[in-house]
Every structure is written in structure tokens, then in C-alpha cells.
Amino acid sequence: MLMPLSMWFPMRICGYRCIASGLGLADVDGWRIVRRRMYDEIIGYEDLWREVLGSSFETVKNEVHCPREARGASFKEWLTLPDMGLLVSTAFNVILVNLSHGSASTFLPLRSTPTSSLHNRLIIAMANEMNIHWVRVQLRVNAPLPFLYPSWDRYVEECAKG
């Protein structure tokens, strides 16, 4: 089912770098682009994300905020799933697959026009190792996906259903 693409990234930004790599932004600053885009998404659609994240809104907003001088991420700024899953998926219009033990789930964007096929959409798959390190994994062709993240149904816009 899986082909490992294990990577080691210093500075505690491995989760953001996994996403950057999946987007083709694997250069040195790709992780910054990911955090900034997530921050722009959460600020640009604040009402939606306040509803989706509830009492976690301010925490997630602060976790993805990336000052220009940031050289890494503190423990409180690490990428965390499932709470950031819908945010990542929506900000980048990708399918995000979390394959971590005990919390495997698939995240779809909340607002985007669906493509004619899932195969036309970028899938980024990741897994957390020992709750301290994210690795990107590549799904084999036709591999089954974990269940859809439950709250997607509650917040998805009509145009994104398909």
C-alpha cells in the first residue's frame, strides 16, 4: 500500500516540509510558503475557520503564523493533524491523507470545484512517527484511502461536493 519517502528535516518543521515537498516546493524555504499560505487562508476566510476550528481557532492561527525571521518552529508551532488537515487541504486544493496510527483520515478541500476524477487532484500522504516526526509517504496506485474526516460534511460548500 505504501512506499516510504522518509525524510529528516531539522528545525522541527518536518510537517510543513512534507507538505511543501508534495507541492513541489521542496527548496529550503518551501516550509515558509506553506505556513504563510495556511495563515493567509485562515485570515482570509476567518468566519469559516472560526466555525470549523471552534475554540482552537486562535491556537491554530498562531501556530501557522510565520514571521519573516522565523528559522524553524517551536513545539507549539508544529503541524498538527487532524486540526490542521482541512486547512491544508483547502489552502492548497489538495487531498491530504494522514496515515498516522490511530488517527488515519482523508481531508478534502472545503471550497473548490471538484475535478472529474480524484486521479486529477494532487494527493499528499503523510504519517507521524512516534508523535515527534512527520514523514511523507507515496501511496501506491489504486491504494485505498482512509475514511473521510468526519466534520468535512458539516462545513463543505456545495460547489466542493462531487
C-alpha positions in Angstrom: 0.0 0.0 0.0 2.7 2.5 0.9 6.1 3.4 -0.5 8.2 5.3 2.1 9.7 8.6 1.3 11.1 9.1 4.7 12.9 12.5 5.1 14.6 14.1 8.1 14.3 17.8 8.4 15.9 19.8 11.2 14.3 22.8 12.9 11.0 21.0 13.8 9.4 21.9 10.6 9.1 18.4 9.1 5.3 18.5 8.8 5.4 21.8 6.8 8.3 20.4 4.7 6.4 17.3 3.9 3.5 19.4 2.5 6.0 21.6 0.7 7.6 18.6 -0.9 4.2 17.3 -2.0 3.5 20.6 -3.7 6.8 20.7 -5.4 8.2 23.4 -3.1 11.0 21.3 -1.6 13.5 24.1 -1.7 15.0 25.5 1.6 12.1 27.9 2.1 9.2 25.8 0.9 8.0 25.3 4.5 7.7 29.1 5.0 5.5 29.3 1.9 3.3 26.5 3.3 2.9 28.3 6.7 2.2 31.7 5.1 -0.4 30.3 2.7 -2.1 28.5 5.6 -2.1 31.7 7.6 -3.5 33.7 4.6 -6.2 31.1 4.3 -7.2 31.2 7.9 -7.2 35.1 7.9 -8.9 35.4 4.5 -11.8 33.1 5.5 -11.8 33.8 9.2 -15.5 33.3 9.7 -15.4 29.8 8.1 -12.3 28.8 10.1 -13.7 30.1 13.4 -16.7 27.9 12.8 -14.6 24.9 11.7 -11.9 25.2 14.4 -14.1 26.5 17.2 -12.1 27.2 20.4 -8.9 26.1 18.6 -9.1 28.9 16.1 -6.6 31.3 17.8 -4.2 28.5 18.6 -4.1 27.2 15.1 -3.8 30.8 13.7 -0.8 31.4 16.0 0.7 28.1 15.1 0.8 28.7 11.4 1.8 32.4 11.6 5.3 32.6 10.3 7.3 35.8 10.9 9.8 36.6 8.2 12.7 36.0 10.6 11.5 32.5 11.6 14.2 29.9 11.3 12.1 26.9 12.4 9.1 26.1 14.6 8.8 25.8 18.3 6.9 22.8 19.7 3.7 24.9 19.9 4.0 25.7 16.2 4.4 22.2 14.8 2.0 21.0 12.1 -0.7 19.0 13.9 -3.4 16.7 12.5 -6.3 16.4 12.5 -6.9 20.0 13.5 -4.9 21.5 10.5 -6.0 18.9 8.0 -8.9 20.7 6.5 -6.9 23.9 6.5 -4.0 22.4 4.5 -6.4 20.6 2.1 -8.4 23.8 1.5 -5.5 26.2 1.3 -3.7 24.2 -1.4 -6.8 22.4 -3.0 -5.2 19.0 -2.4 -6.3 15.7 -0.9 -4.4 15.3 2.3 -4.1 11.8 3.7 -3.0 11.3 7.3 -1.7 7.7 7.8 -0.7 8.1 11.4 -1.5 5.2 13.7 -4.8 5.7 15.5 -5.8 8.8 13.5 -5.8 7.9 9.8 -8.1 10.0 7.8 -8.5 11.8 4.5 -9.1 15.5 4.2 -10.7 17.1 1.2 -11.0 20.9 0.4 -14.0 22.7 1.8 -14.4 25.1 -1.2 -13.3 24.2 -4.6 -14.9 22.9 -7.8 -14.3 19.2 -7.9 -12.3 17.7 -10.8 -13.8 15.0 -12.8 -11.7 12.4 -11.1 -9.8 12.0 -7.9 -6.8 11.0 -10.0 -6.6 14.5 -11.4 -6.1 16.0 -7.9 -2.9 16.1 -6.1 -2.7 13.7 -3.1 -0.2 14.4 -0.3 0.1 11.5 2.1 1.9 11.8 5.5 2.4 9.8 8.6 3.6 10.8 12.1 6.4 8.7 13.6 6.3 8.4 17.4 4.4 11.7 17.7 7.7 13.6 17.0 8.3 13.5 13.3 6.3 13.7 10.1 7.3 11.7 7.0 5.8 12.0 3.6 4.7 8.7 2.0 3.7 7.9 -1.5 0.5 5.8 -2.0 0.7 3.0 -4.4 -1.6 3.2 -7.5 -5.2 2.4 -6.5 -4.4 2.2 -2.8 -7.5 2.6 -0.6 -7.7 5.9 1.3 -8.7 6.1 5.0 -12.1 7.3 5.9 -13.1 10.9 5.2 -12.5 13.3 8.1 -15.9 13.4 9.8 -16.5 17.2 10.0 -15.9 17.7 6.3 -19.6 17.1 5.7 -20.6 19.8 8.1 -18.5 22.6 6.6 -18.1 21.8 2.9 -19.5 24.3 0.4 -21.9 22.9 -2.2 -19.5 23.5 -5.1 -16.9 21.2 -3.5 -19.2 18.2 -3.2 -18.8 15.8 -6.0 
